[in-house]
Amino acid sequence: MAENNLTPKEQYIFTLRELYSKFGYIPYHMGKFEEYDLYSRNKDFLISDSVITFTDTNGKLMALKPDVTLSIIKNNRALSGRTEKLFYNENVYRVAKGTNTFKEIMQAGVECIGDIDSYSIGECLYLAAESLACYRPEELFVLNVSSLDILMSTVRKITEDRGIQNEIIRCVSEKNPHEILSICKENEIDPALSEPLMKLLSLYGKAQTVLPEIKKLCDSIGESQKAEELSRVISVFEGSGLYEHINIDFSVVSDHNYYNGIIFKGYVPNVPGAVLSGGQYDKLMLKMHRKSRAIGFAVYLDMFDYGEENRYDVDILLLYDESVKLSALREEMEKLSQDGKTVRALKRDDEKLRYRQLIKLDASGEKE
Amino acid sequence: MKEMLNVALPKGRLGERVYDMFEKAGFPCPSIKENNRKLIFENEEKGVRYFWVKPSDVAIYVERGAADIGVAGKDILLEYEPEVYELLDLNTGKCRMAVAAPKGFSDNKRRTLKVATKFSKIAADFYRKTGRDIDIIHLNGSIEIAPILGLSDVIVDIVETGTTLKENNLEVVETIVPISARLIANKSSFQFKGDQIERIRDSIREQLEEEND
């Protein structure tokens, strides 16, 4: 099949597969169904807690997968000292935001499970950045990276109350400092305790510029090691053209009951939300009684529909005269389609057909 | 060509007041003040496009990226929880979300409380925290008449001056949350048009601080 017959999304999926394979990740294919119990035990981990369920012939309550990570963890017991590196491209089924209807969502991603070190985390970040870079190489992209450990250190300085912490984290995700102060006031918390968090929220931008500031802040709150770990994993980008696309932004948050350490989200222009999201999920591993650590990310392929241009149906519309010899017409079709172009031959112009080029052919073999 | 910054403003007095703040921030668009029925206004030189939308729709325009930034009431943000950045409290359009009931109302805790409201999520969240069992009756307007006609026991609604409540023999029983207009931004736009958005946020913040001095 000619490559230009693929939609940009299909081409993108092939590029991602090639990228992840290049780094030694193995394709992981899974069935569409999973026992519902897996999701009911980890509902908060899911983006939406509604799941399509059905009863299997043996009476077991099953679900159409709303998520891939949980299944991969469930089915992979990485042995101590071993590291599994997997990638997938699967459909998941979730309720779309703002509607009460389920949507089939195509998702690609990688999971690295086992003996995770700074390189594994850095490599995962690098693959995330490359995944964004190869969508439309000519366009900008941003990978926002945060450290949930640093964020939680500053949040815990304000309060140990989990309910208030969650409220504060929501404000962090909204870049909403004014409400953090309101929450402190409402709960009679000394606003001075929120100063490290406020400072952290104000530190965002290119990693090269922001990391030294993060280090200073972390030194002042006794969390130097966490800043060093963040700098260490980001150093994977040094000397790479991707470095300038890496931002530090603590408004990237994930549920701290499941995630820890490095978390990140990716954006491309003209797509209104994050197209990629990931991070370390050692806490989820623990909840699922796994001793190993893990990191991964998902690329939300449905989001790319926003940025996709209206494509042409064919490259060339060949309008022919009734007097044209059939063999001449067939020869012309072969000639025009030689370099992979798509050509449709019609007697009359079709107003609904979108084409790049119009060629008219008459009996004399003249073209215009 | 300069990339335009798209701004969704709420139709009405609040939007007009907020536009003045944007103008002072260096993003004027004089045509917006012309008296006509146009909804979209552009100043190509300054790289800004404004559009008037229904106040309750601003957050949707911003969340879906049709607008890069906008101004929405906190009530809408609490009710619809859009995935947006809430960059600044504009301290304008101030009012409160409150529970109101007929004068002399006493809550009979032995039965489910009937609550009429346009803000089902805010009401549900509020009563969940108090542990009170409620039956939400979602209405789209004239909420105040629901208790008078026996449709509900109380209402949850926005209270500005309290005049409408008073005229309908209702009074505020409890304030749920103070409301004001907020500057919001699309999360993706913030990554790529961050300089312009931050310039607006910082300038409006300065304007507000000057007003308070």
HADDOCK unambig.tbl for C-alpha pairs under 7 A between the chains (distance, minus, plus):
assign (segid A and resid 142 and name CA) (segid B and resid 191 and name CA) 6.91 0.50 0.50
assign (segid A and resid 174 and name CA) (segid B and resid 84 and name CA) 6.40 0.50 0.50
assign (segid A and resid 174 and name CA) (segid B and resid 85 and name CA) 4.20 0.50 0.50
assign (segid A and resid 174 and name CA) (segid B and resid 86 and name CA) 5.25 0.50 0.50
assign (segid A and resid 175 and name CA) (segid B and resid 85 and name CA) 5.61 0.50 0.50
assign (segid A and resid 175 and name CA) (segid B and resid 86 and name CA) 6.07 0.50 0.50
assign (segid A and resid 175 and name CA) (segid B and resid 87 and name CA) 5.96 0.50 0.50
assign (segid A and resid 176 and name CA) (segid B and resid 86 and name CA) 5.34 0.50 0.50
assign (segid A and resid 176 and name CA) (segid B and resid 87 and name CA) 5.55 0.50 0.50
assign (segid A and resid 176 and name CA) (segid B and resid 88 and name CA) 7.00 0.50 0.50
assign (segid A and resid 178 and name CA) (segid B and resid 89 and name CA) 6.93 0.50 0.50
assign (segid A and resid 267 and name CA) (segid B and resid 188 and name CA) 5.96 0.50 0.50
assign (segid A and resid 269 and name CA) (segid B and resid 188 and name CA) 6.93 0.50 0.50
assign (segid A and resid 269 and name CA) (segid B and resid 192 and name CA) 6.80 0.50 0.50
assign (segid A and resid 271 and name CA) (segid B and resid 188 and name CA) 6.89 0.50 0.50
assign (segid A and resid 272 and name CA) (segid B and resid 63 and name CA) 6.81 0.50 0.50
assign (segid A and resid 272 and name CA) (segid B and resid 64 and name CA) 5.49 0.50 0.50
assign (segid A and resid 272 and name CA) (segid B and resid 65 and name CA) 4.66 0.50 0.50
assign (segid A and resid 272 and name CA) (segid B and resid 186 and name CA) 6.76 0.50 0.50
assign (segid A and resid 272 and name CA) (segid B and resid 188 and name CA) 5.33 0.50 0.50
assign (segid A and resid 273 and name CA) (segid B and resid 187 and name CA) 6.27 0.50 0.50
assign (segid A and resid 273 and name CA) (segid B and resid 188 and name CA) 5.50 0.50 0.50
assign (segid A and resid 274 and name CA) (segid B and resid 188 and name CA) 6.85 0.50 0.50
